Amino acid sequence: MTDINIPQGFTLRPATMDDIPACADLFNLWAEKEMGHRELTAEELRTEWSLDEFIPEEDTRIVFAPDGTLAAYIEVWTRRIPPVKPWIWGRVHPDYYSLGLGTELTEWAERFSLRVLDILPTDVRVTHELGVDSRAKEAHELFKNMGYSPIRSFYQMQIKMDESQPPAPRLPDDLVLKPFDPTRDLEAIYRADEDSFRDHYGFVEEPFEVGFPRFVHYMTKTENYDPSLWFIAYDGDEIAGLNICRPRSFEDNNMGWVSILGVRRAWRKRGLGLALLQHSFAEFYKRGKRRVGLGVDASNLTGALRLYEKAGMSVFSKFDKYEKEMRAGKEISVQSIEE
């Protein structure tokens, strides 16, 4: 760890599970300053750190100020299969901006992620990736100064239902919604989710034995899981589309959240996506939620952005993603599709 230069009197070490409360406090302090709202809870952070593919003692570094304040944090994800796009994510306490902590920790993450080159084919393109909310101006300057290039933006959108009840959904005639059974349906839902998004930007094929356990972990091993908010549309015995919702967004307890909205290619352009979305609006409305949000690729070519606008949603924030090429080669992630 001596290859990270920190100011005199500051200390550096990997994070452990015991650091979760302090790290969550740091993330929320940063988010309140840059975005005006919290970022996540300690339990949501625990869910993420509990994944088999993340080892805090190896994949993180944290910096403490002389008075013991947690001043900075960095993590890097290099264990996904295939690990062609190591993801770097960090936060610096607002009181310790301009000390070089963000640069030093990001450079450490870049060096650490070089480990993936040893396990990937030599002809595959590999990139560092990171991103941040568009309002975090200092972070954007840091990324650009470190040689990162913007590659994509993602919107957070919401609908406000204060004035009237949302319209009733209209499913295509041959499709039906069936109750979700967590003991029976998870694998079929995961496969339908993968099929729905395999032609979307950034998709990378991964082994089932890796992707499925992660899906189950993220979607069900969390305090923000409610199986009654999983809406699955069937055509006979086949899943045509799905809308998996969480009771609340990470940032706002009063906002319902559409986590996954997907329609398989054979059932697109029939109004199923809109019907699933409106069904979730109606359910949240019954539960007293007057705002519902979701995230979407701003350059999505499947018409998702237009669909959400048609449903009455509007953009309320933007997340910008950056990359830096680690090694040139063949790009194996999906880059674009035809509508």
Secondary structure, DSSP 8 states (H G I E B T S, - for coil): -TTS---TT-EEE---GGGHHHHHHHHHHHHHHHTSS----HHHHHHHHTSTT--HHHHEEEEE-TTS-EEEEEEEE--SSS-SS-EEEEEE-GGGTTSSHHHHHHHHHHHHHGGGGGTS-TTB-EEEEEEEETT-HHHHHHHHHTT-EEEEEEEEEEEE-SSS--------TT-EEE---TTTSHHHHHHHHHHHHTTSTT-----HHHHHHHHHHHHHSSTT--GGGEEEEEETTEEEEEEEEESS-SS-TTEEEEEEEEE-GGGTTSSHHHHHHHHHHHHHHHTT--EEEEEEETT-SSSHHHHHHHTT-EEEEEEEEEEEEEE-SB--S------
